[in-house]
Every structure is written in C-alpha cells, then in structure tokens.
C-alpha cells in the first residue's frame, strides 16, 4: 500500500481549511447564481405565460360587431398580443439577456450552466472530503479511547 505523501494537517489547520472551503463554495455560488441560459429560459417562460394570458382577452370576434373597447388598456392588449405572437419580441428579449453586462450576484455570470455546475460540484466535493476527514479523525480518536478503556477493564479483570 502506498504511503500518503501529503503532510498531515493539525485539527486546527483542517478546521481552517474547511472554513475556507465553505466560504469559497458559498461565495462562488452567490457570485455565479445565474447563467445566461437561466435568463433565456426565464424569458421564454415569461413570453409563453404572457401569450396565454393575452390570448384569452384579445379575441377578434368583437370586431365584427364593432364593439371592441377603444381604451388604452384594450389597445395595449391587442398590440401586446401581436408583438408576443410575432416572435420578434422573444428574439429581442434573448438579445437583451445575451448582451447584459451585469455579472455576479443578481446578474449573469460568464460561465455556461455546465461549467458553473461542474465548479460547484468540485467545491462541494472539497468541502465533503474535509468534513469526512474531520469525522474520520473524531471517530478514530473515539475508537482509540474506547479500546484503551476496554484494555484497562480487561487488564484489571485478569
């Protein structure tokens, strides 16, 4: 079995590494919360919802009887229904998302979803590994303590 060449960290150093890894993971997750794919998907969902909402209220039948309301709201509903149905509005939204300069936080990070998620997985694996090392040390110390107690009891009974 090959010996591990990495230097053994003290308990305090291991805890410091864990704190730093947790902070790095949280900071990365916060500053890379949204990717452009999220924006495109959100825009598409919004357009689909808006289309279904406006389709119910922009039926053309009232035009035959000339009973369509000429209020600003009614005009806006028909114009919006046309714009949302043309696809040009959706393309414009995609261009806005793709051209957004905001990065990090509530803006878009420059990574793809795949690369962002891979980095999050790597950071999470690092945290998990450190947590497992700490738990392994704790359990090993507990086992050694119990073995010493058992040996003391066994020795006193002999």
N, CA, C and O of each residue as an XYZ file, in Angstrom:
632
protein
N       0.845     -1.168      0.000
C       0.000      0.000      0.000
C       0.897      1.240      0.000
O       1.820      1.324      0.810
N       0.651      2.177     -0.868
C       1.461      3.392     -0.983
C       1.163      4.339      0.168
O       0.023      4.500      0.604
N       2.229      4.953      0.636
C       2.075      5.928      1.723
C       1.572      7.232      1.147
O       1.958      7.628      0.047
N       0.703      7.901      1.899
C       0.186      9.212      1.503
C       1.291     10.236      1.717
O       1.793     10.388      2.831
N       1.676     10.944      0.647
C       2.770     11.906      0.719
C       2.317     13.287      1.177
O       3.153     14.151      1.441
N       1.007     13.511      1.277
C       0.533     14.823      1.701
C       0.780     14.981      3.192
O       0.560     14.049      3.966
N       1.245     16.182      3.600
C       1.511     16.381      5.025
C       0.212     16.324      5.817
O      -0.829     16.807      5.372
N       0.296     15.719      7.010
C      -0.884     15.606      7.850
C      -1.142     16.960      8.511
O      -0.259     17.535      9.149
N      -2.337     17.442      8.349
C      -2.716     18.734      8.921
C      -3.153     18.544     10.367
O      -3.701     17.511     10.749
N      -2.890     19.579     11.150
C      -3.390     19.543     12.527
C      -4.903     19.720     12.490
O      -5.467     20.122     11.472
N      -5.550     19.416     13.607
C      -7.004     19.566     13.701
C      -7.395     21.005     13.397
O      -8.369     21.252     12.685
N      -6.644     21.945     13.931
C      -6.945     23.372     13.715
C      -6.773     23.754     12.251
O      -7.586     24.496     11.699
N      -5.716     23.249     11.623
C      -5.485     23.546     10.201
C      -6.596     22.937      9.339
O      -7.056     23.548      8.375
N      -7.011     21.740      9.700
C      -8.086     21.084      8.962
C      -9.391     21.881      9.095
O     -10.111     22.066      8.114
N      -9.689     22.345     10.300
C     -10.888     23.177     10.517
C     -10.782     24.486      9.718
O     -11.771     24.940      9.142
N      -9.589     25.088      9.685
C      -9.389     26.315      8.901
C      -9.621     26.053      7.417
O     -10.256     26.852      6.728
N      -9.100     24.926      6.932
C      -9.314     24.571      5.524
C     -10.800     24.377      5.235
O     -11.303     24.797      4.193
N     -11.492     23.735      6.171
C     -12.934     23.514      5.985
C     -13.671     24.848      5.944
O     -14.524     25.057      5.081
N     -13.351     25.747      6.862
C     -13.996     27.076      6.852
C     -13.742     27.796      5.533
O     -14.659     28.361      4.938
N     -12.495     27.770      5.084
C     -12.143     28.440      3.822
C     -12.877     27.804      2.639
O     -13.358     28.508      1.751
N     -12.960     26.476      2.631
C     -13.651     25.783      1.536
C     -15.144     26.099      1.540
O     -15.740     26.304      0.482
N     -15.749     26.138      2.726
C     -17.171     26.505      2.828
C     -17.392     27.927      2.331
O     -18.352     28.192      1.608
N     -16.514     28.837      2.715
C     -16.637     30.227      2.266
C     -16.454     30.337      0.761
O     -17.187     31.072      0.099
N     -15.478     29.610      0.214
C     -15.245     29.643     -1.233
C     -16.459     29.113     -1.996
O     -16.859     29.676     -3.016
N     -17.041     28.019     -1.486
C     -18.219     27.451     -2.132
C     -19.388     28.432     -2.090
O     -20.063     28.643     -3.097
N     -19.625     29.030     -0.921
C     -20.738     29.978     -0.775
C     -20.523     31.219     -1.645
O     -21.460     31.706     -2.276
N     -19.297     31.723     -1.677
C     -19.000     32.915     -2.474
C     -19.174     32.627     -3.960
O     -19.743     33.437     -4.692
N     -18.685     31.475     -4.402
C     -18.834     31.116     -5.811
C     -20.306     30.959     -6.169
O     -20.758     31.456     -7.201
N     -21.052     30.267     -5.312
C     -22.481     30.055     -5.587
C     -23.217     31.393     -5.660
O     -24.084     31.575     -6.514
N     -22.881     32.318     -4.781
C     -23.553     33.623     -4.775
C     -23.181     34.447     -6.005
O     -24.049     35.075     -6.611
N     -21.919     34.450     -6.375
C     -21.497     35.290     -7.496
C     -21.739     34.635     -8.850
O     -21.548     35.272     -9.886
N     -22.151     33.387     -8.854
C     -22.454     32.683    -10.104
C     -23.858     32.079    -10.052
O     -24.111     30.994    -10.576
N     -24.752     32.809     -9.409
C     -26.111     32.308     -9.204
C     -26.834     32.072    -10.521
O     -27.479     31.039    -10.699
N     -26.734     33.009    -11.432
C     -27.483     32.898    -12.690
C     -26.532     32.849    -13.878
O     -25.526     33.556    -13.926
N     -26.877     32.004    -14.822
C     -26.170     31.948    -16.098
C     -27.130     32.440    -17.174
O     -28.336     32.536    -16.945
N     -26.598     32.744    -18.324
C     -27.447     33.293    -19.395
C     -28.552     32.317    -19.803
O     -29.640     32.736    -20.197
N     -28.272     31.017    -19.708
C     -29.315     30.037    -20.029
C     -30.527     30.228    -19.115
O     -31.666     30.057    -19.547
N     -30.277     30.586    -17.843
C     -31.390     30.852    -16.927
C     -32.224     32.022    -17.430
O     -33.453     31.985    -17.381
N     -31.547     33.063    -17.914
C     -32.246     34.238    -18.427
C     -33.063     33.924    -19.668
O     -34.198     34.381    -19.801
N     -32.491     33.146    -20.575
C     -33.205     32.768    -21.806
C     -34.430     31.934    -21.453
O     -35.522     32.173    -21.969
N     -34.242     30.945    -20.563
C     -35.371     30.099    -20.165
C     -36.446     30.919    -19.453
O     -37.638     30.707    -19.673
N     -36.026     31.850    -18.602
C     -36.979     32.708    -17.906
C     -37.741     33.604    -18.877
O     -38.947     33.803    -18.732
N     -37.028     34.144    -19.870
C     -37.690     34.991    -20.878
C     -38.699     34.173    -21.676
O     -39.813     34.630    -21.928
N     -38.310     32.967    -22.071
C     -39.227     32.112    -22.844
C     -40.474     31.761    -22.028
O     -41.589     31.777    -22.550
N     -40.277     31.447    -20.759
C     -41.425     31.120    -19.900
C     -42.326     32.336    -19.724
O     -43.551     32.219    -19.726
N     -41.707     33.502    -19.572
C     -42.483     34.729    -19.401
C     -43.307     35.013    -20.660
O     -44.488     35.347    -20.570
N     -42.681     34.880    -21.829
C     -43.396     35.124    -23.089
C     -44.546     34.122    -23.244
O     -45.647     34.502    -23.645
N     -44.299     32.858    -22.931
C     -45.360     31.852    -23.039
C     -46.519     32.183    -22.101
O     -47.681     32.068    -22.491
N     -46.217     32.590    -20.881
C     -47.280     32.966    -19.938
C     -48.030     34.193    -20.420
O     -49.257     34.256    -20.345
N     -47.280     35.170    -20.918
C     -47.917     36.397    -21.402
C     -48.814     36.096    -22.604
O     -49.907     36.650    -22.723
N     -48.348     35.219    -23.492
C     -49.169     34.853    -24.653
C     -50.482     34.211    -24.204
O     -51.550     34.567    -24.702
N     -50.404     33.282    -23.281
C     -51.634     32.600    -22.857
C     -52.557     33.568    -22.123
O     -53.777     33.457    -22.240
N     -52.014     34.491    -21.389
C     -52.829     35.481    -20.690
C     -53.533     36.403    -21.685
O     -54.721     36.690    -21.538
N     -52.799     36.864    -22.696
C     -53.382     37.807    -23.653
C     -54.308     37.126    -24.659
O     -55.242     37.755    -25.158
N     -54.067     35.867    -24.959
C     -54.933     35.180    -25.929
C     -56.370     35.122    -25.438
O     -57.302     35.170    -26.240
N     -56.554     35.021    -24.159
C     -57.909     34.937    -23.611
C     -58.653     36.260    -23.757
O     -59.878     36.265    -23.872
N     -57.936     37.374    -23.755
C     -58.609     38.667    -23.750
C     -58.504     39.421    -25.073
O     -59.031     40.528    -25.185
N     -57.842     38.855    -26.069
C     -57.698     39.589    -27.336
C     -58.372     38.869    -28.505
O     -57.875     38.885    -29.631
N     -59.468     38.260    -28.226
C     -60.224     37.557    -29.256
C     -60.746     38.571    -30.291
O     -61.233     39.635    -29.909
N     -60.652     38.257    -31.585
C     -61.056     39.206    -32.617
C     -62.568     39.251    -32.905
O     -63.006     40.106    -33.675
N     -63.355     38.379    -32.326
C     -64.787     38.343    -32.635
C     -65.497     39.681    -32.422
O     -66.345     40.039    -33.239
N     -65.191     40.433    -31.365
C     -65.907     41.699    -31.165
C     -65.716     42.714    -32.300
O     -66.484     43.671    -32.398
N     -64.707     42.520    -33.156
C     -64.500     43.455    -34.261
C     -65.665     43.399    -35.256
O     -66.013     44.408    -35.870
N     -66.256     42.227    -35.408
C     -67.356     42.086    -36.360
C     -68.522     42.991    -35.986
O     -69.177     43.554    -36.863
N     -68.780     43.131    -34.724
C     -69.899     43.975    -34.293
C     -69.441     45.387    -33.928
O     -70.238     46.210    -33.476
N     -68.181     45.651    -34.125
C     -67.579     46.960    -33.799
C     -67.767     47.309    -32.326
O     -67.942     48.473    -31.965
N     -67.727     46.283    -31.488
C     -67.941     46.528    -30.062
C     -66.650     46.426    -29.239
O     -66.698     46.299    -28.016
N     -65.506     46.483    -29.914
C     -64.229     46.402    -29.193
C     -63.977     47.715    -28.485
O     -64.070     48.788    -29.083
N     -63.663     47.621    -27.225
C     -63.359     48.786    -26.391
C     -62.116     49.492    -26.928
O     -61.122     48.842    -27.252
N     -62.169     50.809    -27.023
C     -61.033     51.582    -27.509
C     -60.250     52.246    -26.372
O     -59.637     53.292    -26.581
N     -60.263     51.674    -25.217
C     -59.481     52.229    -24.109
C     -57.998     51.923    -24.339
O     -57.648     51.029    -25.109
N     -57.141     52.675    -23.663
C     -55.691     52.449    -23.784
C     -55.329     51.018    -23.394
O     -54.511     50.377    -24.053
N     -55.931     50.531    -22.340
C     -55.626     49.170    -21.889
C     -55.986     48.142    -22.958
O     -55.231     47.202    -23.205
N     -57.137     48.328    -23.585
C     -57.594     47.371    -24.609
C     -56.694     47.443    -25.838
O     -56.352     46.414    -26.421
N     -56.313     48.651    -26.231
C     -55.402     48.802    -27.374
C     -54.066     48.130    -27.054
O     -53.510     47.406    -27.879
N     -53.558     48.382    -25.839
C     -52.289     47.784    -25.422
C     -52.371     46.255    -25.427
O     -51.403     45.588    -25.790
N     -53.508     45.700    -25.030
C     -53.663     44.242    -25.032
C     -53.522     43.676    -26.438
O     -52.837     42.672    -26.635
N     -54.169     44.316    -27.426
C     -54.094     43.810    -28.799
C     -52.696     43.984    -29.382
O     -52.190     43.091    -30.062
N     -52.076     45.119    -29.122
C     -50.728     45.361    -29.637
C     -49.746     44.379    -28.982
O     -48.867     43.841    -29.656
N     -49.892     44.149    -27.693
C     -49.019     43.201    -27.000
C     -49.232     41.779    -27.512
O     -48.276     41.025    -27.693
N     -50.474     41.427    -27.740
C     -50.759     40.089    -28.257
C     -50.084     39.897    -29.614
O     -49.535     38.833    -29.897
N     -50.129     40.928    -30.443
C     -49.466     40.849    -31.749
C     -47.951     40.741    -31.568
O     -47.312     39.897    -32.197
N     -47.377     41.583    -30.721
C     -45.931     41.585    -30.519
C     -45.451     40.248    -29.955
O     -44.440     39.707    -30.403
N     -46.170     39.725    -28.985
C     -45.759     38.456    -28.378
C     -45.922     37.294    -29.349
O     -45.154     36.333    -29.309
N     -46.900     37.381    -30.201
C     -47.136     36.315    -31.166
C     -46.187     36.332    -32.341
O     -46.025     35.312    -33.011
N     -45.551     37.467    -32.614
C     -44.695     37.573    -33.791
C     -43.343     36.887    -33.616
O     -42.697     36.548    -34.607
N     -42.911     36.680    -32.396
C     -41.603     36.072    -32.158
C     -40.484     37.084    -32.110
O     -39.421     36.796    -31.558
N     -40.687     38.251    -32.666
C     -39.653     39.290    -32.654
C     -39.373     39.776    -31.230
O     -38.228     40.046    -30.870
N     -40.421     39.882    -30.438
C     -40.255     40.315    -29.054
C     -39.396     39.310    -28.280
O     -38.533     39.700    -27.494
N     -39.636     38.025    -28.504
C     -38.861     36.984    -27.841
C     -37.394     37.049    -28.273
O     -36.499     36.900    -27.440
N     -37.143     37.267    -29.548
C     -35.760     37.410    -30.032
C     -35.107     38.624    -29.390
O     -33.934     38.573    -29.023
N     -35.852     39.712    -29.251
C     -35.332     40.922    -28.612
C     -34.974     40.643    -27.149
O     -33.930     41.084    -26.669
N     -35.840     39.913    -26.444
C     -35.534     39.560    -25.053
C     -34.260     38.722    -24.970
O     -33.429     38.946    -24.090
N     -34.101     37.764    -25.876
C     -32.890     36.933    -25.886
C     -31.655     37.801    -26.109
O     -30.629     37.603    -25.459
N     -31.754     38.762    -27.027
C     -30.625     39.661    -27.278
C     -30.290     40.477    -26.031
O     -29.118     40.702    -25.727
N     -31.314     40.916    -25.316
C     -31.095     41.684    -24.078
C     -30.392     40.827    -23.030
O     -29.464     41.290    -22.367
N     -30.832     39.584    -22.879
C     -30.200     38.684    -21.905
C     -28.754     38.418    -22.308
O     -27.850     38.504    -21.477
N     -28.532     38.096    -23.582
C     -27.177     37.786    -24.048
C     -26.257     38.994    -23.998
O     -25.043     38.837    -23.865
N     -26.805     40.181    -24.101
C     -25.993     41.388    -24.078
C     -25.865     42.029    -22.712
O     -25.209     43.061    -22.569
N     -26.480     41.432    -21.710
C     -26.449     42.012    -20.363
C     -25.012     42.065    -19.850
O     -24.269     41.091    -19.966
N     -24.629     43.195    -19.289
C     -23.275     43.386    -18.776
C     -23.154     43.035    -17.301
O     -22.046     42.950    -16.771
N     -24.289     42.832    -16.633
C     -24.249     42.541    -15.204
C     -23.610     41.184    -14.974
O     -23.943     40.206    -15.644
N     -22.690     41.134    -14.022
C     -22.074     39.853    -13.690
C     -22.149     39.628    -12.197
O     -22.069     40.568    -11.406
N     -22.303     38.377    -11.821
C     -22.336     38.009    -10.410
C     -23.585     38.480     -9.716
O     -24.401     39.200    -10.291
N     -23.730     38.061     -8.453
C     -24.877     38.474     -7.655
C     -26.172     38.194     -8.365
O     -26.456     37.051     -8.725
N     -26.972     39.241     -8.572
C     -28.253     39.049     -9.236
C     -28.125     39.180    -10.748
O     -29.117     39.049    -11.465
N     -26.921     39.437    -11.238
C     -26.696     39.475    -12.678
C     -26.287     38.106    -13.191
O     -26.447     37.103    -12.496
N     -25.757     38.063    -14.413
C     -25.366     36.807    -15.027
C     -23.859     36.621    -14.907
O     -23.093     37.567    -15.086
N     -23.444     35.407    -14.607
C     -22.019     35.110    -14.619
C     -21.627     34.770    -16.054
O     -22.490     34.559    -16.906
N     -20.357     34.720    -16.310
C     -19.889     34.477    -17.677
C     -19.685     33.001    -17.996
O     -19.225     32.661    -19.086
N     -20.019     32.136    -17.069
C     -19.873     30.701    -17.298
C     -21.151     30.119    -17.898
O     -22.240     30.676    -17.755
N     -20.985     28.994    -18.565
C     -22.168     28.258    -19.001
C     -22.707     27.514    -17.780
O     -22.008     27.369    -16.777
N     -23.924     27.055    -17.866
C     -24.522     26.299    -16.762
C     -23.666     25.061    -16.456
O     -23.430     24.735    -15.293
N     -23.208     24.379    -17.507
C     -22.411     23.169    -17.331
C     -21.136     23.470    -16.543
O     -20.813     22.762    -15.589
N     -20.413     24.516    -16.940
C     -19.156     24.845    -16.260
C     -19.391     25.367    -14.848
O     -18.616     25.065    -13.941
N     -20.438     26.137    -14.654
C     -20.763     26.619    -13.317
C     -21.078     25.445    -12.394
O     -20.580     25.372    -11.271
N     -21.915     24.523    -12.887
C     -22.308     23.377    -12.079
C     -21.120     22.451    -11.795
O     -21.031     21.874    -10.712
N     -20.206     22.308    -12.766
C     -19.009     21.493    -12.539
C     -18.154     22.101    -11.421
O     -17.655     21.380    -10.557
N     -17.990     23.408    -11.442
C     -17.192     24.071    -10.401
C     -17.877     23.970     -9.046
O     -17.213     23.756     -8.032
N     -19.194     24.122     -9.017
C     -19.922     23.949     -7.759
C     -19.756     22.521     -7.225
O     -19.578     22.323     -6.023
N     -19.814     21.544     -8.109
C     -19.616     20.156     -7.690
C     -18.207     19.949     -7.139
O     -18.030     19.256     -6.138
N     -17.205     20.545     -7.787
C     -15.825     20.408     -7.326
C     -15.663     21.027     -5.944
O     -15.063     20.421     -5.056
N     -16.196     22.229     -5.759
C     -16.105     22.901     -4.464
C     -16.847     22.117     -3.382
O     -16.370     21.995     -2.254
N     -18.010     21.592     -3.736
C     -18.781     20.804     -2.772
C     -18.040     19.520     -2.395
O     -18.050     19.112     -1.234
N     -17.401     18.889     -3.378
C     -16.634     17.666     -3.109
C     -15.466     17.966     -2.174
O     -15.139     17.155     -1.307
N     -14.839     19.121     -2.346
C     -13.737     19.517     -1.460
C     -14.236     19.684     -0.025
O     -13.597     19.222      0.921
N     -15.376     20.345      0.128
C     -15.969     20.519      1.462
C     -16.313     19.160      2.068
O     -16.011     18.895      3.232
N     -16.942     18.311      1.274
C     -17.335     16.986      1.756
C     -16.115     16.171      2.179
O     -16.146     15.498      3.209
N     -15.046     16.228      1.392
C     -13.828     15.498      1.724
C     -13.251     15.978      3.058
O     -12.854     15.161      3.889
N     -13.203     17.284      3.265
C     -12.685     17.820      4.524
C     -13.572     17.416      5.702
O     -13.074     17.063      6.771
N     -14.885     17.471      5.497
C     -15.801     17.041      6.559
C     -15.590     15.565      6.901
O     -15.629     15.179      8.069
N     -15.367     14.750      5.876
C     -15.143     13.323      6.110
C     -13.821     13.087      6.846
O     -13.741     12.215      7.711
N     -12.796     13.853      6.508
C     -11.514     13.726      7.211
C     -11.675     14.072      8.691
O     -11.155     13.377      9.563
N     -12.394     15.145      8.956
C     -12.620     15.562     10.345
C     -13.408     14.489     11.092
O     -13.070     14.145     12.225
N     -14.452     13.963     10.465
C     -15.265     12.926     11.104
C     -14.439     11.651     11.310
O     -14.555     11.004     12.351
N     -13.623     11.293     10.345
C     -12.764     10.114     10.470
C     -11.825     10.267     11.657
O     -11.643      9.332     12.437
N     -11.233     11.442     11.793
C     -10.343     11.691     12.936
C     -11.107     11.597     14.257
O     -10.615     11.021     15.227
N     -12.286     12.154     14.286
C     -13.080     12.114     15.511
C     -13.415     10.677     15.891
O     -13.279     10.282     17.049
N     -13.857      9.899     14.901
C     -14.207      8.507     15.170
C     -12.984      7.669     15.545
O     -13.066      6.789     16.402
N     -11.855      7.946     14.900
C     -10.623      7.225     15.232
C     -10.210      7.505     16.667
O      -9.839      6.588     17.399
N     -10.270      8.772     17.073
C      -9.928      9.139     18.457
C     -10.892      8.474     19.434
O     -10.476      7.997     20.490
N     -12.181      8.440     19.087
C     -13.186      7.800     19.944
C     -12.911      6.301     20.044
O     -12.998      5.727     21.130
N     -12.579      5.662     18.921
C     -12.260      4.231     18.931
C     -11.042      3.952     19.799
O     -11.034      3.000     20.579
N     -10.013      4.784     19.662
C      -8.800      4.589     20.468
C      -9.099      4.758     21.958
O      -8.572      4.013     22.784
N      -9.929      5.720     22.299
C     -10.303      5.932     23.692
C     -11.056      4.715     24.233
O     -10.777      4.237     25.332
N     -12.016      4.223     23.441
C     -12.796      3.062     23.871
C     -11.926      1.807     23.967
O     -12.101      1.004     24.884
N     -11.000      1.633     23.036
C     -10.093      0.486     23.090
C      -9.210      0.555     24.337
O      -8.944     -0.463     24.977
N      -8.756      1.781     24.679
C      -7.939      1.946     25.892
C      -8.766      1.615     27.134
O      -8.273      0.958     28.051
N     -10.002      2.061     27.164
C     -10.885      1.736     28.307
C     -11.109      0.237     28.403
O     -11.053     -0.342     29.488
N     -11.369     -0.394     27.240
C     -11.583     -1.837     27.215
C     -10.341     -2.576     27.688
O     -10.438     -3.542     28.444
N      -9.174     -2.122     27.241
C      -7.923     -2.766     27.666
C      -7.722     -2.617     29.167
O      -7.262     -3.545     29.833
N      -8.069     -1.442     29.701
C      -7.946     -1.206     31.144
C      -8.889     -2.108     31.912
O      -8.514     -2.655     32.949
N     -10.089     -2.270     31.427
C     -11.064     -3.137     32.097
C     -10.622     -4.590     32.002
O     -10.673     -5.323     32.990
N     -10.193     -5.001     30.835
C      -9.759     -6.375     30.614
C      -8.519     -6.682     31.462
O      -8.407     -7.765     32.036
N      -7.595     -5.723     31.535
C      -6.386     -5.896     32.332
C      -6.677     -5.994     33.811
O      -6.017     -6.750     34.524
N      -7.653     -5.246     34.283
C      -7.984     -5.286     35.717
C      -8.761     -6.544     36.083
O      -8.775     -6.950     37.245
N      -9.402     -7.159     35.102
C     -10.154     -8.381     35.365
C      -9.241     -9.608     35.347
O      -9.599    -10.652     35.893
N      -8.097     -9.494     34.741
C      -7.212    -10.651     34.609
C      -6.409    -10.937     35.844
O      -5.624    -11.885     35.865
